[in-house]
């Protein structure tokens, strides 16, 4: 059976400078990989390459054994991406931010209320988002992970701006989604306690 996602000898450049060179990884269903590196080391560049947002790359990126560029929309429909910019609209309520994200509008308010409660913002559903703290806004983003199940979650620095409780929620959500077959590829400045393979962009790997 092919890997869920496989990257072979990837090379990416930014402003004519090589950011990622000879990078490879494999991830199966239900597994997690953390990409760890400092600012400017290429973590976000890697995620953008996987999503097809970089026009000039070398190497192969395979989705279940097929080049991603040949999978049409099937890869994008199977993948959830969360970047540094969370897409949280400050003039919307918490409920509106969940309801009008990139998910089917048929998702019920009951479901949205349930996922909000799961991440600790169930009492803020009708509060304008601009009134929330940075950490509370981050929890809106976490709630979105639970609205639908995806095969692969690409998450850029999910532990930033979260307290210990928020970090614990991330661990719990990832463990739950892993049990349902979802995989996570996340980035960070330092390793977390997540059950994952750690890949350092200086070339050092850790299981």
C-alpha positions as CSV (number, residue, x, y, z in Angstrom):
1,X,0.0,0.0,0.0
2,X,1.5,3.4,-0.9
3,X,2.2,6.1,1.7
4,X,-0.5,8.6,2.3
5,X,2.0,11.4,1.5
6,X,5.5,10.9,0.2
7,X,8.1,13.5,-0.6
8,X,11.3,12.5,-2.5
9,X,14.4,14.7,-2.9
10,X,12.4,18.0,-2.8
11,X,14.3,21.2,-3.6
12,X,12.6,24.6,-3.1
13,X,14.0,28.1,-3.7
14,X,12.9,31.5,-2.5
15,X,14.2,34.7,-4.2
16,X,16.8,32.6,-6.0
17,X,18.1,31.2,-2.7
18,X,17.7,27.4,-2.1
19,X,15.6,27.0,1.1
20,X,15.0,23.3,1.0
21,X,17.4,20.8,-0.6
22,X,17.2,17.0,-0.9
23,X,14.3,16.7,1.5
24,X,12.3,13.5,1.8
25,X,9.6,12.1,4.1
26,X,6.9,9.5,4.2
27,X,3.7,9.5,6.3
28,X,1.1,6.8,6.7
29,X,-2.5,7.1,7.8
30,X,-2.8,7.9,11.5
31,X,0.8,9.1,11.8
32,X,2.2,12.5,12.7
33,X,5.3,14.3,11.6
34,X,6.7,17.5,13.1
35,X,8.9,19.7,11.0
36,X,11.1,21.7,13.3
37,X,13.3,24.7,12.5
38,X,14.0,28.3,13.1
39,X,12.5,31.3,11.4
40,X,13.4,31.3,7.7
41,X,14.4,27.6,7.7
42,X,11.7,26.7,5.2
43,X,8.9,25.3,7.3
44,X,6.1,27.3,5.6
45,X,7.8,26.9,2.2
46,X,7.5,23.1,2.6
47,X,3.8,23.3,3.3
48,X,3.2,25.6,0.4
49,X,5.1,23.2,-1.9
50,X,2.9,20.4,-0.8
51,X,-0.2,22.5,-1.6
52,X,1.1,23.3,-5.1
53,X,1.5,27.0,-4.3
54,X,5.1,27.1,-5.5
55,X,5.6,27.1,-9.2
56,X,9.2,25.9,-9.4
57,X,10.2,23.0,-7.3
58,X,12.3,19.9,-8.0
59,X,11.6,16.4,-6.7
60,X,8.5,14.4,-6.3
61,X,5.4,14.9,-4.0
62,X,3.1,11.9,-4.1
63,X,-0.4,11.5,-2.7
64,X,-1.2,7.8,-2.2
65,X,1.3,7.0,-4.8
66,X,0.3,9.6,-7.4
67,X,2.0,12.9,-8.2
68,X,-0.1,15.5,-6.4
69,X,-0.3,17.7,-9.5
70,X,-2.1,14.8,-11.2
71,X,-4.7,14.2,-8.5
72,X,-6.9,17.1,-9.5
73,X,-9.0,18.3,-6.6
74,X,-9.0,15.0,-4.8
75,X,-5.9,15.9,-2.8
76,X,-7.1,19.3,-1.8
77,X,-10.5,17.9,-0.8
78,X,-8.7,15.4,1.5
79,X,-6.4,18.0,3.1
80,X,-6.9,20.7,5.7
81,X,-4.5,23.6,5.8
82,X,-4.0,26.1,8.5
83,X,-1.3,28.8,8.1
84,X,0.0,31.6,10.2
85,X,-3.0,33.7,9.2
86,X,-5.9,31.9,10.8
87,X,-8.6,33.5,8.6
88,X,-10.5,34.7,11.7
89,X,-12.8,37.6,10.9
90,X,-12.7,40.1,13.8
91,X,-16.2,41.5,13.0
92,X,-17.8,38.0,13.1
93,X,-19.0,36.2,16.2
94,X,-17.3,32.9,17.1
95,X,-20.3,31.0,15.6
96,X,-20.1,33.0,12.4
97,X,-16.4,32.3,12.1
98,X,-17.1,28.6,12.3
99,X,-20.2,28.6,10.1
100,X,-18.7,30.6,7.3
101,X,-15.3,29.0,7.2
102,X,-14.5,26.8,4.2
103,X,-16.9,24.1,5.2
104,X,-20.4,23.2,3.9
105,X,-22.9,25.7,5.1
106,X,-25.2,22.8,6.0
107,X,-23.2,22.1,9.1
108,X,-25.6,22.5,11.9
109,X,-25.3,25.1,14.7
110,X,-25.5,22.1,17.1
111,X,-22.4,20.6,15.6
112,X,-20.6,24.0,15.7
113,X,-21.6,24.5,19.3
114,X,-20.3,21.1,20.2
115,X,-16.8,21.6,18.6
116,X,-16.6,25.1,20.2
117,X,-17.3,23.5,23.6
118,X,-14.7,20.9,22.9
119,X,-12.0,23.6,22.7
120,X,-13.2,25.7,25.6
121,X,-15.0,28.5,23.8
122,X,-18.6,27.2,23.9
123,X,-19.7,30.1,26.1
124,X,-18.4,32.6,23.6
125,X,-20.4,31.6,20.5
126,X,-22.2,34.9,20.2
127,X,-19.3,37.1,21.2
128,X,-17.7,39.3,18.6
129,X,-14.2,37.8,17.9
130,X,-12.4,41.1,18.2
131,X,-13.2,41.0,21.9
132,X,-11.4,37.7,22.4
133,X,-7.7,37.2,23.3
134,X,-5.2,35.9,20.9
135,X,-5.3,32.4,22.5
136,X,-9.1,32.3,22.3
137,X,-9.0,33.2,18.6
138,X,-6.5,30.4,18.2
139,X,-9.1,28.1,19.7
140,X,-11.6,29.0,17.0
141,X,-9.0,27.7,14.5
142,X,-8.7,24.5,16.6
143,X,-12.5,24.0,16.5
144,X,-12.4,24.0,12.7
145,X,-10.2,20.9,12.8
146,X,-13.2,19.0,14.2
147,X,-16.0,20.2,11.9
148,X,-15.0,17.6,9.2
149,X,-12.6,14.7,9.1
150,X,-9.7,15.1,6.7
151,X,-7.0,12.5,5.7
152,X,-4.2,15.0,6.2
153,X,-3.9,18.1,8.3
154,X,-1.1,20.6,7.4
155,X,-0.7,22.9,10.3
156,X,1.8,25.7,10.5
157,X,3.0,26.3,14.1
158,X,-0.2,25.2,16.0
159,X,1.3,25.6,19.5
160,X,2.1,29.3,19.1
161,X,0.1,31.6,21.4
162,X,-1.5,28.8,23.3
163,X,-1.4,28.2,27.1
164,X,-0.8,24.8,28.6
165,X,-4.5,24.0,28.5
166,X,-4.7,24.9,24.8
167,X,-1.7,22.7,24.0
168,X,-3.3,19.9,25.9
169,X,-6.4,20.3,23.8
170,X,-4.3,20.0,20.6
171,X,-2.7,16.8,21.8
172,X,-6.2,15.4,22.6
173,X,-7.7,16.4,19.3
174,X,-4.8,15.0,17.3
175,X,-4.9,11.7,19.2
176,X,-8.6,11.5,18.5
177,X,-8.3,12.2,14.8
178,X,-5.3,9.8,14.5
179,X,-7.6,7.1,15.9
180,X,-9.9,7.8,13.0
181,X,-7.1,7.5,10.4
182,X,-6.1,11.2,10.0
183,X,-2.5,12.2,9.8
184,X,-0.8,15.5,10.8
185,X,2.2,17.3,9.3
186,X,2.9,20.3,11.6
187,X,5.7,22.8,11.9
188,X,7.2,24.4,15.0
189,X,10.3,26.1,16.4
190,X,10.9,23.4,18.9
191,X,9.7,19.8,19.4
192,X,6.5,19.2,21.3
193,X,5.4,16.2,23.4
194,X,3.3,15.0,20.5
195,X,3.5,11.4,19.5
196,X,5.3,12.0,16.2
197,X,8.4,11.7,14.1
198,X,10.5,14.8,14.4
199,X,12.3,16.1,11.4
200,X,14.8,19.0,11.8
201,X,15.5,21.1,8.8
202,X,19.2,20.9,9.6
203,X,18.9,17.2,8.6
204,X,18.6,15.5,12.0
205,X,15.6,13.2,12.5
206,X,14.1,11.8,15.6
207,X,11.3,9.2,16.0
